[in-house]
C-alpha cells in the first residue's frame, strides 16, 4: 500500500510554463499524489490551463485566491494537504519522472524528517543544463543528524523545492512561511534546520530549475518590496540568534545566514552604482573593509558581464 504525497504548487501568471511543469508532476511514476495548485490571482491564461489539466487528471485540486504571494499560497497548501509527505514545487520548473518515487523510497528506508537532493538549472528551451544545487555527501548512506548536516554541507541550500518533508514534521513544529515578504525560503530553511533531527540526501539530480527573466525574484519592479523583505528576514534572524551560545554550530549557521542577508541588502542599495552603495553604508554606519570590498566586487562584476 502506497502513501499519499501532497505536492503544493503556487501559480501566478505562468501561462507559458505551467502546462509543461504540471505535466512533469502528472507523469510521475509514483502515482499516489494529490496535486494542490493555488492560483494566486493570475491575470493571464494560467487558470484556464490548469482547469483543463484538472479535467484530465482528478488528482489536481485548484484553489483560487487573490494575489497574496507564494508564502500565503504555500501555507494554504499546508492547511489543506492530506498526504503523509509534502513537497513544494514551483509552476515553472520540472521534476524527473521518478523523482517522487526516489524520495518516498528514501524517506521510508531511512526514517528521516526530511530528504534533500540535487538540482540543475536549465534555459527556457530545456537545452542548456548546468549544476545548480549540489550536496556534500559524506559516507555511503547520506543520512545525517542536524549538526552533522551543518558540519558537512554548505549553508546556502535555501530553495524549498530541494526538500521533501514528512508532513508531521512541519505540523508538529508549526513550520510555516513568513507571509507578506519575498525570499521567504530563507526563513523557512532556518526553521527546518532549527527543528531537524534526521535528514537524508539523494545524491541525484531530480529537479530542474528554470530561471525566468520576469520572475518575482529577478524583476527589478519590486525593488522597495525586496528591501523590506530582506530587512524583515534580517530582524527575524537576529531574534533567533539570541537563543544559542557561542559554541553552538547552529549559532554559526545563523550568523552565516545573517551575513548572506546583509550582503543582499547592500547589493540592492548598490543597484548598479558604487556611489549609491557607499551612501547607504555611510548612512547605515556600515563602513568597513569587507563591505567596501563587496561594493568593489559588484562594480567589477557589472563591467565583465
Secondary structure, DSSP 8 states (H G I E B T S, - for coil): ----EEEEEEESS-TTTHHHHHHHHHT-S---EEEEEEEES--SSHHHHHHHHHHH-TTEEEEEE-S--HHHHHHHHHHH--SSEEEEEETT-EE-TTHHHHHHHHHHHHT-SEEEEEEEEE-TTS--EEEEE-----SSS-EEEHHHHHHHS-S----GGGEEEEHHHHHHTT----SS-S-THHHHHHHHHHH-SEEEEEEEEEEEEE--TTSTTT-GGGHHHHHHHHHHHHHHHHHHHTTS-TT-HHHHHHHHHHHHHHHHHHHHHHTT-HHHHHHHHHHTT---HHHHHHHHHHHHHHH--
